[in-house]
């Protein structure tokens, strides 16, 4: 059974991006994690040409496709609606689901040799 990475790419209007980022860290991501369907998460800044907005990739890792499907059927709608109610058209999201076929972690990869 392969893990699944749920990636939500969000373009956020510059005038609300700081508020959005704090809300994601303090409210939305904790709500998502409380569903019990995901085992880790991260927010990444996408560095690309941005026309009037700042782009982020919000990633959630789950143990299986079954966990992801349960999240979608039981939780996603209400959580996405809460996000839309808070930020409306100030955020545009694109969702991608990735099945992890292979991964390898190297020992001491986080140690800076310099």
N, CA, C and O atoms as a Tinker XYZ file with bonds, in Angstrom:
   456  protein
     1  N      0.849000   -1.176000    0.000000    73     2
     2  CA     0.000000    0.000000    0.000000    64     1     3
     3  C      0.897000    1.243000    0.000000    63     2     4     5
     4  O      1.734000    1.412000    0.886000    81     3
     5  N      0.716000    2.092000   -0.983000    73     3     6
     6  CA     1.540000    3.281000   -1.130000    64     5     7
     7  C      0.944000    4.481000   -0.413000    63     6     8     9
     8  O     -0.275000    4.643000   -0.346000    81     7
     9  N      1.823000    5.319000    0.121000    73     7    10
    10  CA     1.387000    6.586000    0.710000    64     9    11
    11  C      0.916000    7.496000   -0.418000    63    10    12    13
    12  O      1.249000    7.300000   -1.587000    81    11
    13  N      0.128000    8.503000   -0.028000    73    11    14
    14  CA    -0.428000    9.446000   -0.987000    64    13    15
    15  C     -0.125000   10.861000   -0.513000    63    14    16    17
    16  O     -0.302000   11.187000    0.661000    81    15
    17  N      0.337000   11.701000   -1.448000    73    15    18
    18  CA     0.603000   13.103000   -1.165000    64    17    19
    19  C     -0.494000   13.939000   -1.822000    63    18    20    21
    20  O     -0.655000   13.938000   -3.043000    81    19
    21  N     -1.236000   14.643000   -0.988000    73    19    22
    22  CA    -2.306000   15.524000   -1.450000    64    21    23
    23  C     -1.728000   16.928000   -1.479000    63    22    24    25
    24  O     -1.386000   17.486000   -0.436000    81    23
    25  N     -1.619000   17.500000   -2.672000    73    23    26
    26  CA    -1.005000   18.807000   -2.862000    64    25    27
    27  C     -2.068000   19.809000   -3.286000    63    26    28    29
    28  O     -2.792000   19.590000   -4.257000    81    27
    29  N     -2.155000   20.915000   -2.544000    73    27    30
    30  CA    -3.076000   21.993000   -2.888000    64    29    31
    31  C     -2.225000   23.219000   -3.213000    63    30    32    33
    32  O     -1.602000   23.805000   -2.328000    81    31
    33  N     -2.204000   23.599000   -4.484000    73    31    34
    34  CA    -1.476000   24.785000   -4.916000    64    33    35
    35  C     -2.449000   25.955000   -4.867000    63    34    36    37
    36  O     -3.517000   25.917000   -5.476000    81    35
    37  N     -2.064000   26.991000   -4.134000    73    35    38
    38  CA    -2.983000   28.118000   -3.905000    64    37    39
    39  C     -2.292000   29.421000   -4.289000    63    38    40    41
    40  O     -1.210000   29.733000   -3.792000    81    39
    41  N     -2.928000   30.175000   -5.176000    73    39    42
    42  CA    -2.486000   31.527000   -5.500000    64    41    43
    43  C     -3.278000   32.479000   -4.620000    63    42    44    45
    44  O     -4.507000   32.518000   -4.671000    81    43
    45  N     -2.555000   33.248000   -3.810000    73    43    46
    46  CA    -3.182000   34.118000   -2.814000    64    45    47
    47  C     -2.892000   35.576000   -3.177000    63    46    48    49
    48  O     -1.745000   35.941000   -3.433000    81    47
    49  N     -3.931000   36.400000   -3.198000    73    47    50
    50  CA    -3.738000   37.822000   -3.472000    64    49    51
    51  C     -2.751000   38.404000   -2.466000    63    50    52    53
    52  O     -2.778000   38.070000   -1.282000    81    51
    53  N     -1.879000   39.283000   -2.962000    73    51    54
    54  CA    -0.837000   39.861000   -2.103000    64    53    55
    55  C     -1.405000   40.574000   -0.880000    63    54    56    57
    56  O     -0.796000   40.540000    0.189000    81    55
    57  N     -2.552000   41.212000   -1.020000    73    55    58
    58  CA    -3.090000   41.999000    0.091000    64    57    59
    59  C     -3.585000   41.142000    1.258000    63    58    60    61
    60  O     -3.840000   41.677000    2.336000    81    59
    61  N     -3.727000   39.825000    1.071000    73    59    62
    62  CA    -4.180000   38.965000    2.176000    64    61    63
    63  C     -3.221000   37.816000    2.467000    63    62    64    65
    64  O     -3.511000   36.979000    3.322000    81    63
    65  N     -2.084000   37.757000    1.771000    73    63    66
    66  CA    -1.246000   36.565000    1.883000    64    65    67
    67  C     -0.693000   36.344000    3.297000    63    66    68    69
    68  O     -0.568000   35.194000    3.718000    81    67
    69  N     -0.363000   37.393000    4.035000    73    67    70
    70  CA     0.136000   37.202000    5.400000    64    69    71
    71  C     -0.969000   36.674000    6.312000    63    70    72    73
    72  O     -0.744000   35.763000    7.109000    81    71
    73  N     -2.153000   37.249000    6.190000    73    71    74
    74  CA    -3.298000   36.786000    6.975000    64    73    75
    75  C     -3.623000   35.330000    6.613000    63    74    76    77
    76  O     -3.883000   34.509000    7.493000    81    75
    77  N     -3.605000   35.019000    5.306000    73    75    78
    78  CA    -3.898000   33.657000    4.843000    64    77    79
    79  C     -2.903000   32.660000    5.420000    63    78    80    81
    80  O     -3.297000   31.597000    5.899000    81    79
    81  N     -1.622000   32.993000    5.377000    73    79    82
    82  CA    -0.584000   32.086000    5.861000    64    81    83
    83  C     -0.759000   31.803000    7.354000    63    82    84    85
    84  O     -0.661000   30.653000    7.782000    81    83
    85  N     -1.014000   32.836000    8.139000    73    83    86
    86  CA    -1.241000   32.639000    9.579000    64    85    87
    87  C     -2.495000   31.804000    9.836000    63    86    88    89
    88  O     -2.494000   30.925000   10.698000    81    87
    89  N     -3.558000   32.080000    9.090000    73    87    90
    90  CA    -4.804000   31.333000    9.257000    64    89    91
    91  C     -4.597000   29.868000    8.893000    63    90    92    93
    92  O     -5.129000   28.980000    9.558000    81    91
    93  N     -3.823000   29.614000    7.838000    73    91    94
    94  CA    -3.540000   28.226000    7.447000    64    93    95
    95  C     -2.805000   27.496000    8.566000    63    94    96    97
    96  O     -3.143000   26.358000    8.893000    81    95
    97  N     -1.796000   28.150000    9.157000    73    95    98
    98  CA    -0.996000   27.519000   10.210000    64    97    99
    99  C     -1.771000   27.360000   11.514000    63    98   100   101
   100  O     -1.614000   26.359000   12.213000    81    99
   101  N     -2.600000   28.334000   11.840000    73    99   102
   102  CA    -3.276000   28.330000   13.142000    64   101   103
   103  C     -4.661000   27.683000   13.132000    63   102   104   105
   104  O     -5.116000   27.190000   14.164000    81   103
   105  N     -5.339000   27.679000   11.978000    73   103   106
   106  CA    -6.725000   27.199000   11.931000    64   105   107
   107  C     -6.899000   26.034000   10.949000    63   106   108   109
   108  O     -7.239000   24.921000   11.351000    81   107
   109  N     -6.666000   26.300000    9.674000    73   107   110
   110  CA    -7.031000   25.321000    8.644000    64   109   111
   111  C     -6.231000   24.019000    8.725000    63   110   112   113
   112  O     -6.816000   22.937000    8.759000    81   111
   113  N     -4.919000   24.115000    8.757000    73   111   114
   114  CA    -4.114000   22.886000    8.803000    64   113   115
   115  C     -4.384000   22.095000   10.082000    63   114   116   117
   116  O     -4.521000   20.874000   10.006000    81   115
   117  N     -4.466000   22.728000   11.249000    73   115   118
   118  CA    -4.848000   21.943000   12.432000    64   117   119
   119  C     -6.208000   21.255000   12.271000    63   118   120   121
   120  O     -6.380000   20.125000   12.727000    81   119
   121  N     -7.183000   21.926000   11.625000    73   119   122
   122  CA    -8.480000   21.298000   11.371000    64   121   123
   123  C     -8.330000   20.065000   10.480000    63   122   124   125
   124  O     -8.925000   19.020000   10.743000    81   123
   125  N     -7.531000   20.200000    9.430000    73   123   126
   126  CA    -7.309000   19.078000    8.516000    64   125   127
   127  C     -6.623000   17.927000    9.247000    63   126   128   129
   128  O     -7.012000   16.771000    9.084000    81   127
   129  N     -5.622000   18.229000   10.038000    73   127   130
   130  CA    -4.875000   17.179000   10.732000    64   129   131
   131  C     -5.734000   16.480000   11.786000    63   130   132   133
   132  O     -5.544000   15.292000   12.049000    81   131
   133  N     -6.669000   17.201000   12.386000    73   131   134
   134  CA    -7.561000   16.594000   13.382000    64   133   135
   135  C     -8.498000   15.549000   12.783000    63   134   136   137
   136  O     -9.106000   14.773000   13.521000    81   135
   137  N     -8.623000   15.519000   11.456000    73   135   138
   138  CA    -9.459000   14.481000   10.836000    64   137   139
   139  C     -8.838000   13.103000   11.032000    63   138   140   141
   140  O     -9.535000   12.091000   10.944000    81   139
   141  N     -7.539000   13.054000   11.296000    73   139   142
   142  CA    -6.849000   11.789000   11.485000    64   141   143
   143  C     -6.481000   11.089000   10.189000    63   142   144   145
   144  O     -5.982000    9.964000   10.217000    81   143
   145  N     -6.717000   11.728000    9.062000    73   143   146
   146  CA    -6.448000   11.098000    7.774000    64   145   147
   147  C     -5.032000   11.335000    7.264000    63   146   148   149
   148  O     -4.585000   10.657000    6.338000    81   147
   149  N     -4.326000   12.287000    7.859000    73   147   150
   150  CA    -2.987000   12.649000    7.379000    64   149   151
   151  C     -1.962000   12.477000    8.488000    63   150   152   153
   152  O     -2.280000   12.598000    9.671000    81   151
   153  N     -0.713000   12.190000    8.086000    73   151   154
   154  CA     0.343000   11.948000    9.064000    64   153   155
   155  C      1.398000   13.057000    9.093000    63   154   156   157
   156  O      2.188000   13.130000   10.033000    81   155
   157  N      1.417000   13.909000    8.086000    73   155   158
   158  CA     2.302000   15.080000    8.119000    64   157   159
   159  C      1.807000   16.111000    7.116000    63   158   160   161
   160  O      0.979000   15.819000    6.254000    81   159
   161  N      2.333000   17.328000    7.250000    73   159   162
   162  CA     1.946000   18.413000    6.350000    64   161   163
   163  C      3.089000   19.396000    6.217000    63   162   164   165
   164  O      4.028000   19.398000    7.013000    81   163
   165  N      2.993000   20.228000    5.202000    73   163   166
   166  CA     3.971000   21.298000    5.018000    64   165   167
   167  C      3.365000   22.372000    4.124000    63   166   168   169
   168  O      2.461000   22.111000    3.330000    81   167
   169  N      3.884000   23.580000    4.274000    73   167   170
   170  CA     3.542000   24.686000    3.379000    64   169   171
   171  C      4.832000   25.076000    2.671000    63   170   172   173
   172  O      5.856000   25.314000    3.312000    81   171
   173  N      4.775000   25.139000    1.345000    73   171   174
   174  CA     5.933000   25.526000    0.534000    64   173   175
   175  C      5.582000   26.778000   -0.263000    63   174   176   177
   176  O      4.449000   26.943000   -0.716000    81   175
   177  N      6.545000   27.636000   -0.422000    73   175   178
   178  CA     6.376000   28.805000   -1.292000    64   177   179
   179  C      6.813000   28.401000   -2.691000    63   178   180   181
   180  O      7.908000   27.868000   -2.872000    81   179
   181  N      5.971000   28.650000   -3.672000    73   179   182
   182  CA     6.309000   28.355000   -5.059000    64   181   183
   183  C      7.010000   29.583000   -5.620000    63   182   184   185
   184  O      6.455000   30.682000   -5.618000    81   183
   185  N      8.231000   29.388000   -6.097000    73   183   186
   186  CA     8.980000   30.499000   -6.678000    64   185   187
   187  C      8.848000   30.440000   -8.189000    63   186   188   189
   188  O      9.516000   29.658000   -8.867000    81   187
   189  N      7.967000   31.288000   -8.693000    73   187   190
   190  CA     7.702000   31.378000  -10.121000    64   189   191
   191  C      7.173000   32.775000  -10.388000    63   190   192   193
   192  O      6.959000   33.556000   -9.460000    81   191
   193  N      6.966000   33.084000  -11.650000    73   191   194
   194  CA     6.382000   34.379000  -11.985000    64   193   195
   195  C      5.001000   34.466000  -11.368000    63   194   196   197
   196  O      4.182000   33.563000  -11.539000    81   195
   197  N      4.739000   35.545000  -10.651000    73   195   198
   198  CA     3.463000   35.721000   -9.981000    64   197   199
   199  C      2.867000   37.061000  -10.381000    63   198   200   201
   200  O      3.479000   38.111000  -10.185000    81   199
   201  N      1.694000   37.011000  -10.931000    73   199   202
   202  CA     1.011000   38.216000  -11.382000    64   201   203
   203  C     -0.070000   38.598000  -10.381000    63   202   204   205
   204  O     -1.210000   38.149000  -10.496000    81   203
   205  N      0.283000   39.431000   -9.393000    73   203   206
   206  CA    -0.690000   39.927000   -8.436000    64   205   207
   207  C     -0.977000   39.004000   -7.279000    63   206   208   209
   208  O     -1.871000   39.282000   -6.479000    81   207
   209  N     -0.242000   37.908000   -7.164000    73   207   210
   210  CA    -0.478000   36.988000   -6.065000    64   209   211
   211  C      0.785000   36.265000   -5.678000    63   210   212   213
   212  O      1.809000   36.361000   -6.355000    81   211
   213  N      0.706000   35.543000   -4.588000    73   211   214
   214  CA     1.810000   34.732000   -4.111000    64   213   215
   215  C      1.313000   33.301000   -4.092000    63   214   216   217
   216  O      0.200000   33.029000   -3.640000    81   215
   217  N      2.139000   32.380000   -4.586000    73   215   218
   218  CA     1.695000   31.001000   -4.733000    64   217   219
   219  C      2.349000   30.102000   -3.696000    63   218   220   221
   220  O      3.552000   30.177000   -3.443000    81   219
   221  N      1.522000   29.254000   -3.109000    73   219   222
   222  CA     1.966000   28.288000   -2.107000    64   221   223
   223  C      1.521000   26.891000   -2.527000    63   222   224   225
   224  O      0.520000   26.720000   -3.222000    81   223
   225  N      2.285000   25.904000   -2.091000    73   223   226
   226  CA     1.872000   24.505000   -2.211000    64   225   227
   227  C      1.702000   23.992000   -0.789000    63   226   228   229
   228  O      2.652000   23.968000   -0.006000    81   227
   229  N      0.491000   23.584000   -0.466000    73   227   230
   230  CA     0.197000   23.032000    0.846000    64   229   231
   231  C      0.079000   21.528000    0.653000    63   230   232   233
   232  O     -0.751000   21.060000   -0.126000    81   231
   233  N      0.914000   20.770000    1.364000    73   231   234
   234  CA     0.991000   19.332000    1.137000    64   233   235
   235  C      0.641000   18.557000    2.398000    63   234   236   237
   236  O      1.061000   18.886000    3.507000    81   235
   237  N     -0.145000   17.514000    2.175000    73   235   238
   238  CA    -0.566000   16.627000    3.255000    64   237   239
   239  C     -0.215000   15.196000    2.845000    63   238   240   241
   240  O     -0.491000   14.791000    1.715000    81   239
   241  N      0.382000   14.441000    3.740000    73   239   242
   242  CA     0.745000   13.058000    3.466000    64   241   243
   243  C     -0.193000   12.132000    4.219000    63   242   244   245
   244  O     -0.407000   12.289000    5.421000    81   243
   245  N     -0.754000   11.160000    3.496000    73   243   246
   246  CA    -1.592000   10.161000    4.165000    64   245   247
   247  C     -1.064000    8.760000    3.868000    63   246   248   249
   248  O     -0.344000    8.539000    2.895000    81   247
   249  N     -1.437000    7.837000    4.722000    73   247   250
   250  CA    -0.908000    6.473000    4.648000    64   249   251
   251  C     -1.389000    5.704000    3.430000    63   250   252   253
   252  O     -0.694000    4.813000    2.943000    81   251
   253  N     -2.582000    6.045000    2.931000    73   251   254
   254  CA    -3.161000    5.220000    1.869000    64   253   255
   255  C     -4.200000    6.006000    1.075000    63   254   256   257
   256  O     -4.661000    7.067000    1.496000    81   255
   257  N     -4.551000    5.459000   -0.072000    73   255   258
   258  CA    -5.617000    6.033000   -0.889000    64   257   259
   259  C     -6.950000    5.950000   -0.147000    63   258   260   261
   260  O     -7.809000    6.816000   -0.311000    81   259
   261  N     -7.122000    4.917000    0.663000    73   259   262
   262  CA    -8.355000    4.778000    1.434000    64   261   263
   263  C     -8.520000    5.944000    2.406000    63   262   264   265
   264  O     -9.620000    6.478000    2.549000    81   263
   265  N     -7.435000    6.343000    3.077000    73   263   266
   266  CA    -7.501000    7.495000    3.983000    64   265   267
   267  C     -7.848000    8.770000    3.213000    63   266   268   269
   268  O     -8.662000    9.577000    3.663000    81   267
   269  N     -7.224000    8.938000    2.057000    73   267   270
   270  CA    -7.510000   10.119000    1.234000    64   269   271
   271  C     -8.979000   10.137000    0.810000    63   270   272   273
   272  O     -9.645000   11.168000    0.906000    81   271
   273  N     -9.479000    8.995000    0.344000    73   271   274
   274  CA   -10.873000    8.916000   -0.095000    64   273   275
   275  C    -11.836000    9.208000    1.050000    63   274   276   277
   276  O    -12.859000    9.862000    0.851000    81   275
   277  N    -11.516000    8.728000    2.238000    73   275   278
   278  CA   -12.347000    9.011000    3.406000    64   277   279
   279  C    -12.320000   10.504000    3.738000    63   278   280   281
   280  O    -13.350000   11.085000    4.078000    81   279
   281  N    -11.153000   11.115000    3.640000    73   279   282
   282  CA   -11.045000   12.561000    3.854000    64   281   283
   283  C    -11.941000   13.301000    2.860000    63   282   284   285
   284  O    -12.697000   14.195000    3.239000    81   283
   285  N    -11.847000   12.921000    1.589000    73   283   286
   286  CA   -12.649000   13.583000    0.563000    64   285   287
   287  C    -14.151000   13.429000    0.816000    63   286   288   289
   288  O    -14.909000   14.390000    0.679000    81   287
   289  N    -14.569000   12.238000    1.177000    73   287   290
   290  CA   -16.008000   11.997000    1.337000    64   289   291
   291  C    -16.582000   12.585000    2.630000    63   290   292   293
   292  O    -17.737000   13.011000    2.654000    81   291
   293  N    -15.787000   12.612000    3.702000    73   291   294
   294  CA   -16.323000   12.996000    5.007000    64   293   295
   295  C    -15.930000   14.389000    5.496000    63   294   296   297
   296  O    -16.626000   14.956000    6.338000    81   295
   297  N    -14.837000   14.953000    4.992000    73   295   298
   298  CA   -14.305000   16.184000    5.591000    64   297   299
   299  C    -14.015000   17.321000    4.607000    63   298   300   301
   300  O    -14.223000   18.488000    4.941000    81   299
   301  N    -13.545000   17.003000    3.412000    73   299   302
   302  CA   -13.005000   18.023000    2.505000    64   301   303
   303  C    -13.999000   19.130000    2.182000    63   302   304   305
   304  O    -13.641000   20.307000    2.207000    81   303
   305  N    -15.221000   18.775000    1.885000    73   303   306
   306  CA   -16.213000   19.786000    1.491000    64   305   307
   307  C    -16.393000   20.880000    2.531000    63   306   308   309
   308  O    -16.355000   22.066000    2.204000    81   307
   309  N    -16.586000   20.490000    3.767000    73   307   310
   310  CA   -16.804000   21.474000    4.833000    64   309   311
   311  C    -15.558000   22.324000    5.065000    63   310   312   313
   312  O    -15.664000   23.531000    5.284000    81   311
   313  N    -14.381000   21.705000    5.018000    73   311   314
   314  CA   -13.147000   22.463000    5.252000    64   313   315
   315  C    -12.873000   23.427000    4.100000    63   314   316   317
   316  O    -12.432000   24.552000    4.337000    81   315
   317  N    -13.122000   23.015000    2.874000    73   315   318
   318  CA   -12.938000   23.908000    1.727000    64   317   319
   319  C    -13.941000   25.052000    1.770000    63   318   320   321
   320  O    -13.609000   26.184000    1.419000    81   319
   321  N    -15.154000   24.765000    2.193000    73   319   322
   322  CA   -16.187000   25.802000    2.307000    64   321   323
   323  C    -15.795000   26.848000    3.353000    63   322   324   325
   324  O    -16.014000   28.042000    3.154000    81   323
   325  N    -15.222000   26.399000    4.454000    73   323   326
   326  CA   -14.761000   27.317000    5.505000    64   325   327
   327  C    -13.663000   28.236000    4.952000    63   326   328   329
   328  O    -13.638000   29.429000    5.252000    81   327
   329  N    -12.763000   27.675000    4.149000    73   327   330
   330  CA   -11.693000   28.454000    3.518000    64   329   331
   331  C    -12.283000   29.484000    2.562000    63   330   332   333
   332  O    -11.884000   30.648000    2.578000    81   331
   333  N    -13.222000   29.063000    1.738000    73   331   334
   334  CA   -13.846000   29.965000    0.774000    64   333   335
   335  C    -14.612000   31.079000    1.481000    63   334   336   337
   336  O    -14.583000   32.228000    1.039000    81   335
   337  N    -15.288000   30.751000    2.561000    73   335   338
   338  CA   -16.030000   31.770000    3.317000    64   337   339
   339  C    -15.079000   32.823000    3.885000    63   338   340   341
   340  O    -15.415000   34.007000    3.932000    81   339
   341  N    -13.900000   32.394000    4.313000    73   339   342
   342  CA   -12.919000   33.302000    4.913000    64   341   343
   343  C    -12.231000   34.184000    3.866000    63   342   344   345
   344  O    -12.046000   35.380000    4.091000    81   343
   345  N    -11.846000   33.591000    2.706000    73   343   346
   346  CA   -11.017000   34.329000    1.749000    64   345   347
   347  C    -11.652000   34.552000    0.380000    63   346   348   349
   348  O    -11.117000   35.320000   -0.420000    81   347
   349  N    -12.762000   33.912000    0.093000    73   347   350
   350  CA   -13.471000   34.140000   -1.165000    64   349   351
   351  C    -12.591000   34.025000   -2.397000    63   350   352   353
   352  O    -11.840000   33.063000   -2.557000    81   351
   353  N    -12.696000   35.018000   -3.258000    73   351   354
   354  CA   -11.959000   35.016000   -4.527000    64   353   355
   355  C    -10.525000   35.521000   -4.388000    63   354   356   357
   356  O     -9.821000   35.686000   -5.384000    81   355
   357  N    -10.096000   35.764000   -3.154000    73   355   358
   358  CA    -8.720000   36.202000   -2.912000    64   357   359
   359  C     -7.733000   35.039000   -3.050000    63   358   360   361
   360  O     -6.520000   35.250000   -3.069000    81   359
   361  N     -8.257000   33.812000   -3.146000    73   359   362
   362  CA    -7.430000   32.612000   -3.276000    64   361   363
   363  C     -8.001000   31.722000   -4.370000    63   362   364   365
   364  O     -9.210000   31.506000   -4.455000    81   363
   365  N     -7.112000   31.217000   -5.196000    73   363   366
   366  CA    -7.497000   30.258000   -6.233000    64   365   367
   367  C     -6.692000   28.994000   -5.999000    63   366   368   369
   368  O     -5.464000   29.043000   -5.928000    81   367
   369  N     -7.379000   27.851000   -5.879000    73   367   370
   370  CA    -6.698000   26.598000   -5.545000    64   369   371
   371  C     -6.766000   25.602000   -6.693000    63   370   372   373
   372  O     -7.736000   25.555000   -7.449000    81   371
   373  N     -5.708000   24.812000   -6.799000    73   371   374
   374  CA    -5.606000   23.713000   -7.750000    64   373   375
   375  C     -5.094000   22.513000   -6.980000    63   374   376   377
   376  O     -4.049000   22.591000   -6.334000    81   375
   377  N     -5.813000   21.408000   -7.039000    73   375   378
   378  CA    -5.465000   20.234000   -6.236000    64   377   379
   379  C     -4.881000   19.120000   -7.093000    63   378   380   381
   380  O     -5.336000   18.868000   -8.209000    81   379
   381  N     -3.861000   18.459000   -6.548000    73   379   382
   382  CA    -3.203000   17.354000   -7.222000    64   381   383
   383  C     -3.013000   16.216000   -6.230000    63   382   384   385
   384  O     -2.671000   16.444000   -5.070000    81   383
   385  N     -3.230000   15.014000   -6.683000    73   383   386
   386  CA    -3.026000   13.830000   -5.854000    64   385   387
   387  C     -1.868000   13.039000   -6.437000    63   386   388   389
   388  O     -1.870000   12.700000   -7.620000    81   387
   389  N     -0.864000   12.743000   -5.589000    73   387   390
   390  CA     0.307000   12.009000   -6.044000    64   389   391
   391  C      0.459000   10.724000   -5.236000    63   390   392   393
   392  O      0.461000   10.754000   -4.006000    81   391
   393  N      0.584000    9.622000   -5.919000    73   391   394
   394  CA     0.850000    8.351000   -5.260000    64   393   395
   395  C      2.360000    8.179000   -5.177000    63   394   396   397
   396  O      3.048000    8.250000   -6.195000    81   395
   397  N      2.876000    7.957000   -3.989000    73   395   398
   398  CA     4.319000    7.815000   -3.804000    64   397   399
   399  C      4.705000    6.374000   -4.117000    63   398   400   401
   400  O      4.314000    5.446000   -3.409000    81   399
   401  N      5.469000    6.202000   -5.175000    73   399   402
   402  CA     5.897000    4.874000   -5.606000    64   401   403
   403  C      7.239000    4.479000   -5.015000    63   402   404   405
   404  O      7.518000    3.295000   -4.822000    81   403
   405  N      8.070000    5.474000   -4.730000    73   403   406
   406  CA     9.401000    5.197000   -4.193000    64   405   407
   407  C      9.856000    6.415000   -3.419000    63   406   408   409
   408  O      9.651000    7.551000   -3.846000    81   407
   409  N     10.477000    6.169000   -2.275000    73   407   410
   410  CA    11.109000    7.252000   -1.528000    64   409   411
   411  C     12.265000    6.682000   -0.735000    63   410   412   413
   412  O     12.250000    5.517000   -0.336000    81   411
   413  N     13.252000    7.505000   -0.515000    73   411   414
   414  CA    14.416000    7.078000    0.246000    64   413   415
   415  C     14.913000    8.264000    1.047000    63   414   416   417
   416  O     15.055000    9.367000    0.521000    81   415
   417  N     15.174000    8.033000    2.310000    73   415   418
   418  CA    15.718000    9.072000    3.168000    64   417   419
   419  C     17.154000    8.692000    3.499000    63   418   420   421
   420  O     17.455000    7.549000    3.842000    81   419
   421  N     18.009000    9.659000    3.390000    73   419   422
   422  CA    19.420000    9.434000    3.649000    64   421   423
   423  C     19.763000    9.795000    5.087000    63   422   424   425
   424  O     19.304000   10.817000    5.597000    81   423
   425  N     20.560000    8.972000    5.740000    73   423   426
   426  CA    20.976000    9.328000    7.103000    64   425   427
   427  C     21.795000   10.616000    7.081000    63   426   428   429
   428  O     22.600000   10.841000    6.177000    81   427
   429  N     21.583000   11.426000    8.055000    73   427   430
   430  CA    22.313000   12.677000    8.230000    64   429   431
   431  C     22.071000   13.690000    7.101000    63   430   432   433
   432  O     22.862000   14.614000    6.916000    81   431
   433  N     20.993000   13.516000    6.358000    73   431   434
   434  CA    20.720000   14.432000    5.243000    64   433   435
   435  C     20.474000   15.862000    5.720000    63   434   436   437
   436  O     20.682000   16.813000    4.967000    81   435
   437  N     20.032000   16.015000    6.965000    73   435   438
   438  CA    19.726000   17.353000    7.466000    64   437   439
   439  C     20.935000   18.054000    8.086000    63   438   440   441
   440  O     20.824000   19.201000    8.520000    81   439
   441  N     22.069000   17.391000    8.133000    73   439   442
   442  CA    23.256000   17.995000    8.724000    64   441   443
   443  C     24.017000   18.754000    7.657000    63   442   444   445
   444  O     24.349000   18.205000    6.606000    81   443
   445  N     24.294000   20.030000    7.934000    73   443   446
   446  CA    25.050000   20.863000    7.012000    64   445   447
   447  C     26.545000   20.623000    7.218000    63   446   448   449
   448  O     27.056000   20.860000    8.313000    81   447
   449  N     27.258000   20.156000    6.184000    73   447   450
   450  CA    28.677000   19.825000    6.353000    64   449   451
   451  C     29.578000   21.057000    6.489000    63   450   452   453
   452  O     30.747000   20.913000    6.845000    81   451
   453  N     29.078000   22.240000    6.222000    73   451   454
   454  CA    29.937000   23.447000    6.282000    64   453   455
   455  C     29.968000   24.025000    7.638000    63   454   456
   456  O     30.636000   25.034000    7.863000    81   455
